[in-house]
């Protein structure tokens, strides 16, 4: 049976509901697709506190705390990472749950179901979100005990290129990467190499984000080919380097934005690169007017993709008369 998967935008909606109903949830997903990022951003968006706990680094005794003697009785002192302010609200994020030793997983039973461990009680305003890698991701993962499984809702997260691109435009991911993944969206996430591979790197949204930071710091990619291979894997790295060579043969982007060029490439790879480059260099509404004019010469699918990406970067273009004219002509192509 194939388990249904959801993307990032759908996950945000589901988590909002589960927080509202105080329902514990476990997010299953491959390494590097943004599970921790999403939960932390969700907490910030809802003005909630967050305690990010990596359970794989803990022992069972770390959760319950250590004993002390008070009034000739043993009292367990809860760890500082568990919230204790009764008036606070937040998310208790139990990450790497299925990578934790079974003794730690057993200690989580009571916390997830009854919101307490021993004498410690989780404040009423706190919600529990758990996360971990999938069993087939070749990481250190243990099958969750069935009693713990049954205490949570389970959601499987998958990286999707369209969502990554939207996030990438807003967060200044390098245009080389935006353009390349538009051409090869299947390389956003790749298979984890076998243990016999000399290079263990593989592509994930997190790996592409790391590579983006590196690309902004160098001018000549030929000097960092080994870094590229060591960040996103050899196969994806080879194709990415070849794509960048296409990127460098593009028409003058500044001239297009200034309305001084009508040169349009033919190859799909070059068109993906062109659209990413235009979005990256776009700065003002005057550029938008020239982009609308230039887009008329592009194949319809690239025309629509370019303007949709432009709206992601600058929502104000929706107020331009040129946008209204464009929308009237192309609204049937917008998905």
N, C-alpha and C positions, 0 to 999 in steps of 0.2 A: 504494500500500500504506500502511495506517495503522499507525504505530509504536505499540506498546503503551506506556502510561504507568503510572507508579506514584505513590502518595502518600508523604507524609513517613514514616509509621510503617513502611511496607514498605521504604523507602529505608534507614532505620536498620538493618533486618535484613540487607539485601543488603550494605551497607557493612561490617558486622561480619564477614561471611563473607569478603569480599574483602580486608579487613585481615588476617584470620587466614591466608589463603592467599597473601598478598603479591602480589596481582594489581592492577595499575594500573587505574584506572577513570576515566571521564569522565562527569560529571553534566551533562546538557543540561536547561536550564529557562529559562523566561521571567524577565525582570528582577523582582526584588522578592519572589520566592517563598521565600527563605530558604536558598539553597544554602550560602552562607558560614556562616550561623548554624548549620546542621545539622552541618557538618564541624567547626566549632569546638566545638560541644556534644559531639559524638562523641569528640573528643580529650579533653575534660575528663572525660567519663563513664568513659573507659578509662584515665585517668591517663597520658595520652600528651602529649608536647610537641607543639607545632604551629608551623610556619613558614608564614605566609600570604603568598604572593607573587603580586602582580598583574602578570601577564606583559605586559599591554598597555602598561605603563609602562616596560618594559625594552628595551634593545637587546641583540643577540646577544652582544656583548662583555661585557655586564653579567653574564651567566651563567657564562662561562668565567673571567672575571676579567682582570686585567691582567698583562702579563709583567714579570718582574724577572730580573736577572742574578745567578746564584749559582754560584760556582766556574767562571766563564767559560761557563756554560750558561744558556739561557733557561728559566725556571720560571714557570708560570702561577699567580698568587695567587688562589684562589677567593674569591668574594664572601662577606661576613660573614653574609648571610641563609641560606646553605646550612649545615646542621648539620655539625659536625666532631668531635663527641665520639663515639668508637667504642662507648662503653658506653650511649649514650642511646637512647631509643625515642620515636618520634613520627610525625606525619603531615606530609609535605611537600605543602602544598595549593597547587597551581598554578592560580590562578583567572584567569578571562578569557583562557584559552588561545587560543580561536578569535578573539579580538579582537586578539591580538598580531601583529606583522608576521611575514611568512613566514620571515624570517631567524631570528627567535626560535623559531618553531615548529620549524624545522629543527634548531636547537640543542638542542631538547628530545628529539629522536629518541633519542639515545644515553642520556640520563638516564632516560627511561622504560623503554627496553629493557634496557640494560646497567647501569643505576644508577650511571652516571658521566658526567662531562664532562671531556674531556682527561685530566689527571692526578687530578682530584678524583673520589673514590669516596663515594657515599652510604652512611652507616653502616648496618649490617645490620638494625638495629632500626627503621628508618624505612620508612614506606609512602607510596606516591604516589597522591594523589587530585587529579584535574583537574576543572574546571568551566567552563561558559561558557553564553552565551545561545544560543537557537535561531536558525537562519538567517533564519526568517520573522518575527523579533521587531523588525525595522526598526532594529536597532542596528548598530554597526560590527563586523561579523562576517565572517571569511574562511572559506571552505571548507577544512577540514583536509586536508592531503596524505594520500593513501591509505596510505603507509608508516606515518605516525603513527597514523592511525585504527586500523590493524590491530595496534597495540601495546597497545591498551586495551580493556576492557569498556565498553560504552556504555549508559547508563541515562537515560531521559527522565522527569523529575520534573514533576508537575502539582499545583497547589494544590487541596486539597479542604476544603470548609467544615467538615465534622465534625471533622477534625483541627485546623483552625485554631481552632474553638470550644473544643476541649479545651485547647489551648495557651493560648488567650485567657483562659479562666476561671482557669487557674493563674497567669497573668501579669498579671491585673487589666486586661485590655483593657476599655475603657469599655462599660458595658451598652447604651448606645445602639447601638454597633456590633455587639455580639453579637446583640442582638434584631433589628436591621435585616438582618443577613446571614442570620439564620435565616429571615426572611421572603423575602429575595432572595439566596439563596446563589450565584446566577449572577453577582452583582456583586462577589464576592470578588476575581476577576481579570477585567479587561475588555480589549478590543482596544486595541492601541496606536494612537493617532490618526495620521492621515496627516500628511505634512509640511506640508500647507496649513492645518491646524487652528491657530487662534490660541492655543488652550489645549492644550499638549502633555501635560497630566497624564492619568493613567489609574490605575485601581484595581488594587492588588496587596496581598497580605498586609502587605508593608512599608509601603505608603502608609496602610493602615487603622491600623497600629500607630502611625505618626507622628500621624495624626489623633487617635487615642486620647489621646496625651499632651497635645495641644492642648485637647481637650474638657475634661480635668480642670482646666485652667487658666482656663477661662472659665465664666460663668454664663448669658450671653445669646448663643445661637447666631446670632441675627440680626445680631450685630456681626462675625461671622467667615464669612459666606456665601462671600465671595471666597476665603478660605483653604480652605474645604471644597472648593470647585470646583477650586482650584489644587492640591489634594492627591490627590483621587480621580477627578478629571474632572468635567465639567459634568453629564452625564447621571446618573451615580451620585450626584453631589452634590445635585441637585434632588430625587431620590427619597429620599435620606437625610434631608434637611431636612424633607420632608413627613412622613416616618416619625416624626421626633422630636416633631412636633406631636401625633401619636397617642399617643406615649409619655407626654406630659404630661397626658393625659386619663385615665390609668389610675386604678384604685381606690387607696386609701391602702395603700402597701406595708407600712409599719410596722404598720398595723392588722391586716393579713393575718398577718404574722409573729407578732403578739401573740394571734392567734386571735380577733380582734374584728371581723372583716369576712368576709362571704361573697359580696361583690359580684364577679361574673365578667363580663368583657367578652365580646362576641359575635364581633367581627371578627377574622379570623386575624392581621392585622397587630398588633392590640392584644394578642392572646394571646402572640405571639412576644415582644413588648415586655414583657409582664407576667412571663413566665418569666425573661427576662434580668434584670429588676429584682429579682425575688425572690432569684435566685442572688447578685446583686451585694451585696444588703443582708444576706444570711444570715450569722449569726455563731456560733450555738450550737445544741446539740441540742434545746433547748426550742423554738427556731424550727422545727427539723425536724419535731417532733411536729405543730405547727400546719400546716406545709406538707403533710404527709401527709393531714391532715383536709381542707384546702382543695383539694388535688389531685383528690379524689373528685368534685368538681363540674366539673372540666375535661373537655373531649373527650379520649378515650383517648390520641390521639397526643400531645397536649400534656401530659397527665398523665405519660406515660412519659418524654417528653423532659425534663420538669422534674426528675423524680427521678434520671434518669441524669446530668444536669448537676450535681445536688446531690451525688451521689457523687464526681464529679470534684473538686468543691471540698472535700468533707469525707468521706473514706472511712470514718470512724468511724460514720457513720449506718447502715452495714451491720450493726452490732451491735445496733441498736435492735429491739425487738419489733415496732414499727410497720412497719419495713422488711420483716421476715419476712412479716407479714400482707400488705403491698403486693405483695411478690414472688410470693407464692402465687397472688394474683389476676391479676397482669399479666405473669408470666414469659413467656407465649406471645407477647406483643407486643414483647419485647426482641429487637433484631437484634444 
